[in-house]
């Protein structure tokens, strides 16, 4: 099982999610391209906007572990 270190209330950008998931997929030999939406396999989430400097980017807020 893949172990992610996100806590309830964490807000994570899609870019960060893809990078984290892809590194875990590679580590575990999963032959799949990571997508940010794959986070729904491991956590209950809701879409949100995250402010980075003067930009707002798409991301997810972690609601709970599935």
PDB file of N, CA, C and O in Angstrom, chain B, residues numbered from 101:
ATOM      1  N   UNK B 101       0.842  -1.189   0.000  1.00  0.00           N
ATOM      2  CA  UNK B 101       0.000   0.000   0.000  1.00  0.00           C
ATOM      3  C   UNK B 101       0.880   1.242   0.000  1.00  0.00           C
ATOM      4  O   UNK B 101       1.911   1.285   0.671  1.00  0.00           O
ATOM      5  N   UNK B 102       0.473   2.232  -0.743  1.00  0.00           N
ATOM      6  CA  UNK B 102       1.217   3.486  -0.821  1.00  0.00           C
ATOM      7  C   UNK B 102       0.898   4.342   0.391  1.00  0.00           C
ATOM      8  O   UNK B 102      -0.263   4.497   0.769  1.00  0.00           O
ATOM      9  N   UNK B 103       1.938   4.896   0.995  1.00  0.00           N
ATOM     10  CA  UNK B 103       1.772   5.735   2.185  1.00  0.00           C
ATOM     11  C   UNK B 103       2.088   7.185   1.836  1.00  0.00           C
ATOM     12  O   UNK B 103       3.215   7.505   1.458  1.00  0.00           O
ATOM     13  N   UNK B 104       1.106   8.049   1.962  1.00  0.00           N
ATOM     14  CA  UNK B 104       1.284   9.484   1.745  1.00  0.00           C
ATOM     15  C   UNK B 104       1.236  10.173   3.102  1.00  0.00           C
ATOM     16  O   UNK B 104       0.556   9.704   4.015  1.00  0.00           O
ATOM     17  N   UNK B 105       1.941  11.261   3.235  1.00  0.00           N
ATOM     18  CA  UNK B 105       2.036  11.939   4.526  1.00  0.00           C
ATOM     19  C   UNK B 105       1.215  13.218   4.587  1.00  0.00           C
ATOM     20  O   UNK B 105       1.703  14.247   5.054  1.00  0.00           O
ATOM     21  N   UNK B 106      -0.019  13.161   4.122  1.00  0.00           N
ATOM     22  CA  UNK B 106      -0.896  14.322   4.187  1.00  0.00           C
ATOM     23  C   UNK B 106      -1.824  14.179   5.383  1.00  0.00           C
ATOM     24  O   UNK B 106      -2.270  13.079   5.712  1.00  0.00           O
ATOM     25  N   UNK B 107      -2.106  15.294   6.024  1.00  0.00           N
ATOM     26  CA  UNK B 107      -2.980  15.328   7.192  1.00  0.00           C
ATOM     27  C   UNK B 107      -4.286  16.031   6.831  1.00  0.00           C
ATOM     28  O   UNK B 107      -4.342  16.783   5.858  1.00  0.00           O
ATOM     29  N   UNK B 108      -5.319  15.789   7.603  1.00  0.00           N
ATOM     30  CA  UNK B 108      -6.594  16.470   7.418  1.00  0.00           C
ATOM     31  C   UNK B 108      -6.371  17.975   7.469  1.00  0.00           C
ATOM     32  O   UNK B 108      -5.728  18.487   8.386  1.00  0.00           O
ATOM     33  N   UNK B 109      -6.908  18.676   6.479  1.00  0.00           N
ATOM     34  CA  UNK B 109      -6.771  20.122   6.420  1.00  0.00           C
ATOM     35  C   UNK B 109      -5.637  20.604   5.532  1.00  0.00           C
ATOM     36  O   UNK B 109      -5.582  21.786   5.193  1.00  0.00           O
ATOM     37  N   UNK B 110      -4.723  19.705   5.145  1.00  0.00           N
ATOM     38  CA  UNK B 110      -3.634  20.094   4.245  1.00  0.00           C
ATOM     39  C   UNK B 110      -4.209  20.504   2.901  1.00  0.00           C
ATOM     40  O   UNK B 110      -5.182  19.921   2.423  1.00  0.00           O
ATOM     41  N   UNK B 111      -3.600  21.508   2.300  1.00  0.00           N
ATOM     42  CA  UNK B 111      -3.983  21.957   0.960  1.00  0.00           C
ATOM     43  C   UNK B 111      -2.776  21.747   0.066  1.00  0.00           C
ATOM     44  O   UNK B 111      -1.688  22.245   0.355  1.00  0.00           O
ATOM     45  N   UNK B 112      -2.966  21.004  -1.028  1.00  0.00           N
ATOM     46  CA  UNK B 112      -1.866  20.588  -1.888  1.00  0.00           C
ATOM     47  C   UNK B 112      -2.193  20.938  -3.331  1.00  0.00           C
ATOM     48  O   UNK B 112      -3.298  20.680  -3.807  1.00  0.00           O
ATOM     49  N   UNK B 113      -1.216  21.532  -4.027  1.00  0.00           N
ATOM     50  CA  UNK B 113      -1.437  21.888  -5.434  1.00  0.00           C
ATOM     51  C   UNK B 113      -1.433  20.635  -6.298  1.00  0.00           C
ATOM     52  O   UNK B 113      -0.859  19.610  -5.930  1.00  0.00           O
ATOM     53  N   UNK B 114      -2.080  20.734  -7.445  1.00  0.00           N
ATOM     54  CA  UNK B 114      -2.109  19.605  -8.381  1.00  0.00           C
ATOM     55  C   UNK B 114      -0.697  19.221  -8.805  1.00  0.00           C
ATOM     56  O   UNK B 114      -0.385  18.036  -8.924  1.00  0.00           O
ATOM     57  N   UNK B 115       0.149  20.204  -9.030  1.00  0.00           N
ATOM     58  CA  UNK B 115       1.524  19.955  -9.457  1.00  0.00           C
ATOM     59  C   UNK B 115       2.278  19.140  -8.403  1.00  0.00           C
ATOM     60  O   UNK B 115       2.981  18.185  -8.734  1.00  0.00           O
ATOM     61  N   UNK B 116       2.129  19.524  -7.144  1.00  0.00           N
ATOM     62  CA  UNK B 116       2.791  18.803  -6.054  1.00  0.00           C
ATOM     63  C   UNK B 116       2.247  17.377  -5.924  1.00  0.00           C
ATOM     64  O   UNK B 116       3.006  16.431  -5.712  1.00  0.00           O
ATOM     65  N   UNK B 117       0.932  17.235  -6.053  1.00  0.00           N
ATOM     66  CA  UNK B 117       0.316  15.911  -5.976  1.00  0.00           C
ATOM     67  C   UNK B 117       0.845  14.977  -7.055  1.00  0.00           C
ATOM     68  O   UNK B 117       1.187  13.827  -6.779  1.00  0.00           O
ATOM     69  N   UNK B 118       0.910  15.477  -8.281  1.00  0.00           N
ATOM     70  CA  UNK B 118       1.395  14.652  -9.390  1.00  0.00           C
ATOM     71  C   UNK B 118       2.836  14.214  -9.148  1.00  0.00           C
ATOM     72  O   UNK B 118       3.176  13.052  -9.370  1.00  0.00           O
ATOM     73  N   UNK B 119       3.674  15.121  -8.700  1.00  0.00           N
ATOM     74  CA  UNK B 119       5.086  14.793  -8.452  1.00  0.00           C
ATOM     75  C   UNK B 119       5.221  13.761  -7.331  1.00  0.00           C
ATOM     76  O   UNK B 119       5.982  12.802  -7.456  1.00  0.00           O
ATOM     77  N   UNK B 120       4.487  13.957  -6.246  1.00  0.00           N
ATOM     78  CA  UNK B 120       4.546  13.033  -5.117  1.00  0.00           C
ATOM     79  C   UNK B 120       4.042  11.650  -5.503  1.00  0.00           C
ATOM     80  O   UNK B 120       4.688  10.644  -5.211  1.00  0.00           O
ATOM     81  N   UNK B 121       2.894  11.600  -6.156  1.00  0.00           N
ATOM     82  CA  UNK B 121       2.327  10.318  -6.564  1.00  0.00           C
ATOM     83  C   UNK B 121       3.216   9.601  -7.567  1.00  0.00           C
ATOM     84  O   UNK B 121       3.390   8.386  -7.478  1.00  0.00           O
ATOM     85  N   UNK B 122       3.783  10.336  -8.524  1.00  0.00           N
ATOM     86  CA  UNK B 122       4.631   9.697  -9.531  1.00  0.00           C
ATOM     87  C   UNK B 122       5.871   9.096  -8.888  1.00  0.00           C
ATOM     88  O   UNK B 122       6.285   8.001  -9.269  1.00  0.00           O
ATOM     89  N   UNK B 123       6.475   9.783  -7.924  1.00  0.00           N
ATOM     90  CA  UNK B 123       7.661   9.224  -7.269  1.00  0.00           C
ATOM     91  C   UNK B 123       7.303   7.962  -6.490  1.00  0.00           C
ATOM     92  O   UNK B 123       8.086   7.013  -6.451  1.00  0.00           O
ATOM     93  N   UNK B 124       6.124   7.945  -5.870  1.00  0.00           N
ATOM     94  CA  UNK B 124       5.688   6.734  -5.166  1.00  0.00           C
ATOM     95  C   UNK B 124       5.362   5.606  -6.131  1.00  0.00           C
ATOM     96  O   UNK B 124       5.691   4.449  -5.867  1.00  0.00           O
ATOM     97  N   UNK B 125       4.722   5.930  -7.242  1.00  0.00           N
ATOM     98  CA  UNK B 125       4.430   4.912  -8.257  1.00  0.00           C
ATOM     99  C   UNK B 125       5.719   4.289  -8.768  1.00  0.00           C
ATOM    100  O   UNK B 125       5.821   3.069  -8.891  1.00  0.00           O
ATOM    101  N   UNK B 126       6.707   5.137  -9.065  1.00  0.00           N
ATOM    102  CA  UNK B 126       7.996   4.638  -9.552  1.00  0.00           C
ATOM    103  C   UNK B 126       8.675   3.755  -8.509  1.00  0.00           C
ATOM    104  O   UNK B 126       9.219   2.700  -8.838  1.00  0.00           O
ATOM    105  N   UNK B 127       8.641   4.188  -7.260  1.00  0.00           N
ATOM    106  CA  UNK B 127       9.266   3.445  -6.158  1.00  0.00           C
ATOM    107  C   UNK B 127       8.643   2.064  -5.976  1.00  0.00           C
ATOM    108  O   UNK B 127       9.335   1.097  -5.656  1.00  0.00           O
ATOM    109  N   UNK B 128       7.332   1.982  -6.184  1.00  0.00           N
ATOM    110  CA  UNK B 128       6.609   0.722  -5.985  1.00  0.00           C
ATOM    111  C   UNK B 128       6.402  -0.061  -7.278  1.00  0.00           C
ATOM    112  O   UNK B 128       5.723  -1.087  -7.273  1.00  0.00           O
ATOM    113  N   UNK B 129       6.970   0.404  -8.375  1.00  0.00           N
ATOM    114  CA  UNK B 129       6.882  -0.317  -9.634  1.00  0.00           C
ATOM    115  C   UNK B 129       5.530  -0.265 -10.307  1.00  0.00           C
ATOM    116  O   UNK B 129       5.191  -1.151 -11.091  1.00  0.00           O
ATOM    117  N   UNK B 130       4.756   0.758 -10.012  1.00  0.00           N
ATOM    118  CA  UNK B 130       3.443   0.914 -10.629  1.00  0.00           C
ATOM    119  C   UNK B 130       3.630   1.579 -11.981  1.00  0.00           C
ATOM    120  O   UNK B 130       4.148   2.693 -12.056  1.00  0.00           O
ATOM    121  N   UNK B 131       3.217   0.913 -13.049  1.00  0.00           N
ATOM    122  CA  UNK B 131       3.405   1.408 -14.419  1.00  0.00           C
ATOM    123  C   UNK B 131       2.210   2.262 -14.830  1.00  0.00           C
ATOM    124  O   UNK B 131       1.432   1.879 -15.704  1.00  0.00           O
ATOM    125  N   UNK B 132       2.075   3.402 -14.201  1.00  0.00           N
ATOM    126  CA  UNK B 132       0.957   4.300 -14.472  1.00  0.00           C
ATOM    127  C   UNK B 132       1.450   5.727 -14.328  1.00  0.00           C
ATOM    128  O   UNK B 132       2.300   6.014 -13.484  1.00  0.00           O
ATOM    129  N   UNK B 133       0.918   6.623 -15.150  1.00  0.00           N
ATOM    130  CA  UNK B 133       1.267   8.029 -15.040  1.00  0.00           C
ATOM    131  C   UNK B 133       0.373   8.665 -13.978  1.00  0.00           C
ATOM    132  O   UNK B 133      -0.852   8.558 -14.038  1.00  0.00           O
ATOM    133  N   UNK B 134       0.989   9.317 -13.021  1.00  0.00           N
ATOM    134  CA  UNK B 134       0.237   9.920 -11.915  1.00  0.00           C
ATOM    135  C   UNK B 134      -0.554  11.130 -12.388  1.00  0.00           C
ATOM    136  O   UNK B 134      -0.086  11.929 -13.200  1.00  0.00           O
ATOM    137  N   UNK B 135      -1.750  11.241 -11.865  1.00  0.00           N
ATOM    138  CA  UNK B 135      -2.605  12.396 -12.100  1.00  0.00           C
ATOM    139  C   UNK B 135      -3.049  12.903 -10.731  1.00  0.00           C
ATOM    140  O   UNK B 135      -3.169  12.125  -9.785  1.00  0.00           O
ATOM    141  N   UNK B 136      -3.287  14.176 -10.633  1.00  0.00           N
ATOM    142  CA  UNK B 136      -3.700  14.752  -9.352  1.00  0.00           C
ATOM    143  C   UNK B 136      -4.994  14.116  -8.846  1.00  0.00           C
ATOM    144  O   UNK B 136      -5.185  13.977  -7.638  1.00  0.00           O
ATOM    145  N   UNK B 137      -5.875  13.735  -9.753  1.00  0.00           N
ATOM    146  CA  UNK B 137      -7.151  13.141  -9.343  1.00  0.00           C
ATOM    147  C   UNK B 137      -6.971  11.782  -8.675  1.00  0.00           C
ATOM    148  O   UNK B 137      -7.886  11.304  -8.004  1.00  0.00           O
ATOM    149  N   UNK B 138      -5.816  11.154  -8.845  1.00  0.00           N
ATOM    150  CA  UNK B 138      -5.568   9.864  -8.199  1.00  0.00           C
ATOM    151  C   UNK B 138      -5.542   9.983  -6.678  1.00  0.00           C
ATOM    152  O   UNK B 138      -5.629   8.970  -5.984  1.00  0.00           O
ATOM    153  N   UNK B 139      -5.426  11.189  -6.151  1.00  0.00           N
ATOM    154  CA  UNK B 139      -5.426  11.382  -4.703  1.00  0.00           C
ATOM    155  C   UNK B 139      -6.737  10.870  -4.097  1.00  0.00           C
ATOM    156  O   UNK B 139      -6.789  10.527  -2.916  1.00  0.00           O
ATOM    157  N   UNK B 140      -7.802  10.821  -4.922  1.00  0.00           N
ATOM    158  CA  UNK B 140      -9.101  10.351  -4.420  1.00  0.00           C
ATOM    159  C   UNK B 140      -9.089   8.853  -4.126  1.00  0.00           C
ATOM    160  O   UNK B 140     -10.023   8.340  -3.508  1.00  0.00           O
ATOM    161  N   UNK B 141      -8.055   8.150  -4.554  1.00  0.00           N
ATOM    162  CA  UNK B 141      -7.918   6.729  -4.220  1.00  0.00           C
ATOM    163  C   UNK B 141      -7.501   6.532  -2.771  1.00  0.00           C
ATOM    164  O   UNK B 141      -7.712   5.460  -2.204  1.00  0.00           O
ATOM    165  N   UNK B 142      -6.915   7.552  -2.173  1.00  0.00           N
ATOM    166  CA  UNK B 142      -6.324   7.421  -0.843  1.00  0.00           C
ATOM    167  C   UNK B 142      -6.941   8.346   0.201  1.00  0.00           C
ATOM    168  O   UNK B 142      -6.876   8.067   1.398  1.00  0.00           O
ATOM    169  N   UNK B 143      -7.537   9.444  -0.250  1.00  0.00           N
ATOM    170  CA  UNK B 143      -8.106  10.439   0.664  1.00  0.00           C
ATOM    171  C   UNK B 143      -9.447  10.925   0.144  1.00  0.00           C
ATOM    172  O   UNK B 143      -9.713  10.911  -1.058  1.00  0.00           O
ATOM    173  N   UNK B 144     -10.288  11.356   1.081  1.00  0.00           N
ATOM    174  CA  UNK B 144     -11.490  12.105   0.715  1.00  0.00           C
ATOM    175  C   UNK B 144     -11.022  13.550   0.618  1.00  0.00           C
ATOM    176  O   UNK B 144     -10.432  14.081   1.558  1.00  0.00           O
ATOM    177  N   UNK B 145     -11.286  14.185  -0.521  1.00  0.00           N
ATOM    178  CA  UNK B 145     -10.775  15.527  -0.767  1.00  0.00           C
ATOM    179  C   UNK B 145     -11.865  16.423  -1.341  1.00  0.00           C
ATOM    180  O   UNK B 145     -12.929  15.961  -1.751  1.00  0.00           O
ATOM    181  N   UNK B 146     -11.565  17.721  -1.358  1.00  0.00           N
ATOM    182  CA  UNK B 146     -12.410  18.651  -2.110  1.00  0.00           C
ATOM    183  C   UNK B 146     -11.486  19.588  -2.870  1.00  0.00           C
ATOM    184  O   UNK B 146     -10.409  19.948  -2.396  1.00  0.00           O
ATOM    185  N   UNK B 147     -11.928  19.972  -4.049  1.00  0.00           N
ATOM    186  CA  UNK B 147     -11.145  20.886  -4.879  1.00  0.00           C
ATOM    187  C   UNK B 147     -11.090  22.249  -4.213  1.00  0.00           C
ATOM    188  O   UNK B 147     -12.034  22.667  -3.543  1.00  0.00           O
ATOM    189  N   UNK B 148      -9.965  22.937  -4.407  1.00  0.00           N
ATOM    190  CA  UNK B 148      -9.828  24.279  -3.868  1.00  0.00           C
ATOM    191  C   UNK B 148      -8.836  25.064  -4.710  1.00  0.00           C
ATOM    192  O   UNK B 148      -8.154  24.505  -5.568  1.00  0.00           O
ATOM    193  N   UNK B 149      -8.765  26.333  -4.462  1.00  0.00           N
ATOM    194  CA  UNK B 149      -7.757  27.213  -5.056  1.00  0.00           C
ATOM    195  C   UNK B 149      -6.742  27.520  -3.953  1.00  0.00           C
ATOM    196  O   UNK B 149      -7.105  27.753  -2.800  1.00  0.00           O
ATOM    197  N   UNK B 150      -5.466  27.514  -4.334  1.00  0.00           N
ATOM    198  CA  UNK B 150      -4.399  27.778  -3.375  1.00  0.00           C
ATOM    199  C   UNK B 150      -3.624  28.995  -3.862  1.00  0.00           C
ATOM    200  O   UNK B 150      -3.219  29.061  -5.023  1.00  0.00           O
ATOM    201  N   UNK B 151      -3.421  29.955  -2.968  1.00  0.00           N
ATOM    202  CA  UNK B 151      -2.708  31.171  -3.331  1.00  0.00           C
ATOM    203  C   UNK B 151      -1.210  30.927  -3.194  1.00  0.00           C
ATOM    204  O   UNK B 151      -0.717  30.542  -2.133  1.00  0.00           O
ATOM    205  N   UNK B 152      -0.496  31.164  -4.303  1.00  0.00           N
ATOM    206  CA  UNK B 152       0.963  31.092  -4.317  1.00  0.00           C
ATOM    207  C   UNK B 152       1.477  32.439  -4.801  1.00  0.00           C
ATOM    208  O   UNK B 152       1.458  32.730  -5.997  1.00  0.00           O
ATOM    209  N   UNK B 153       1.929  33.246  -3.874  1.00  0.00           N
ATOM    210  CA  UNK B 153       2.350  34.604  -4.238  1.00  0.00           C
ATOM    211  C   UNK B 153       1.162  35.389  -4.735  1.00  0.00           C
ATOM    212  O   UNK B 153       0.188  35.572  -4.004  1.00  0.00           O
ATOM    213  N   UNK B 154       1.226  35.859  -5.974  1.00  0.00           N
ATOM    214  CA  UNK B 154       0.119  36.623  -6.540  1.00  0.00           C
ATOM    215  C   UNK B 154      -0.758  35.784  -7.464  1.00  0.00           C
ATOM    216  O   UNK B 154      -1.621  36.318  -8.161  1.00  0.00           O
ATOM    217  N   UNK B 155      -0.534  34.463  -7.470  1.00  0.00           N
ATOM    218  CA  UNK B 155      -1.319  33.553  -8.313  1.00  0.00           C
ATOM    219  C   UNK B 155      -2.241  32.690  -7.469  1.00  0.00           C
ATOM    220  O   UNK B 155      -2.014  32.483  -6.277  1.00  0.00           O
ATOM    221  N   UNK B 156      -3.283  32.194  -8.115  1.00  0.00           N
ATOM    222  CA  UNK B 156      -4.159  31.187  -7.503  1.00  0.00           C
ATOM    223  C   UNK B 156      -4.093  29.951  -8.392  1.00  0.00           C
ATOM    224  O   UNK B 156      -4.351  30.027  -9.593  1.00  0.00           O
ATOM    225  N   UNK B 157      -3.746  28.809  -7.792  1.00  0.00           N
ATOM    226  CA  UNK B 157      -3.610  27.578  -8.566  1.00  0.00           C
ATOM    227  C   UNK B 157      -4.585  26.533  -8.041  1.00  0.00           C
ATOM    228  O   UNK B 157      -5.024  26.588  -6.892  1.00  0.00           O
ATOM    229  N   UNK B 158      -4.916  25.577  -8.911  1.00  0.00           N
ATOM    230  CA  UNK B 158      -5.826  24.508  -8.534  1.00  0.00           C
ATOM    231  C   UNK B 158      -5.132  23.521  -7.610  1.00  0.00           C
ATOM    232  O   UNK B 158      -3.930  23.277  -7.718  1.00  0.00           O
ATOM    233  N   UNK B 159      -5.917  22.963  -6.702  1.00  0.00           N
ATOM    234  CA  UNK B 159      -5.387  21.971  -5.777  1.00  0.00           C
ATOM    235  C   UNK B 159      -6.520  21.236  -5.089  1.00  0.00           C
ATOM    236  O   UNK B 159      -7.684  21.335  -5.476  1.00  0.00           O
ATOM    237  N   UNK B 160      -6.150  20.506  -4.069  1.00  0.00           N
ATOM    238  CA  UNK B 160      -7.120  19.759  -3.271  1.00  0.00           C
ATOM    239  C   UNK B 160      -6.863  19.988  -1.789  1.00  0.00           C
ATOM    240  O   UNK B 160      -5.723  20.138  -1.351  1.00  0.00           O
ATOM    241  N   UNK B 161      -7.952  20.012  -1.028  1.00  0.00           N
ATOM    242  CA  UNK B 161      -7.848  20.045   0.419  1.00  0.00           C
ATOM    243  C   UNK B 161      -8.170  18.651   0.941  1.00  0.00           C
ATOM    244  O   UNK B 161      -9.190  18.065   0.578  1.00  0.00           O
ATOM    245  N   UNK B 162      -7.301  18.128   1.788  1.00  0.00           N
ATOM    246  CA  UNK B 162      -7.484  16.795   2.353  1.00  0.00           C
ATOM    247  C   UNK B 162      -8.561  16.863   3.435  1.00  0.00           C
ATOM    248  O   UNK B 162      -8.445  17.627   4.393  1.00  0.00           O
ATOM    249  N   UNK B 163      -9.605  16.057   3.271  1.00  0.00           N
ATOM    250  CA  UNK B 163     -10.691  16.038   4.248  1.00  0.00           C
ATOM    251  C   UNK B 163     -10.513  14.886   5.255  1.00  0.00           C
ATOM    252  O   UNK B 163     -10.682  15.078   6.460  1.00  0.00           O
ATOM    253  N   UNK B 164     -10.171  13.683   4.749  1.00  0.00           N
ATOM    254  CA  UNK B 164      -9.950  12.532   5.619  1.00  0.00           C
ATOM    255  C   UNK B 164      -9.322  11.402   4.820  1.00  0.00           C
ATOM    256  O   UNK B 164      -9.345  11.399   3.589  1.00  0.00           O
ATOM    257  N   UNK B 165      -8.764  10.450   5.543  1.00  0.00           N
ATOM    258  CA  UNK B 165      -8.179   9.267   4.925  1.00  0.00           C
ATOM    259  C   UNK B 165      -9.311   8.290   4.593  1.00  0.00           C
ATOM    260  O   UNK B 165     -10.262   8.140   5.361  1.00  0.00           O
ATOM    261  N   UNK B 166      -9.195   7.639   3.455  1.00  0.00           N
ATOM    262  CA  UNK B 166     -10.214   6.639   3.085  1.00  0.00           C
ATOM    263  C   UNK B 166      -9.857   5.333   3.745  1.00  0.00           C
ATOM    264  O   UNK B 166     -10.570   4.342   3.581  1.00  0.00           O
TER     265      UNK B 166
END
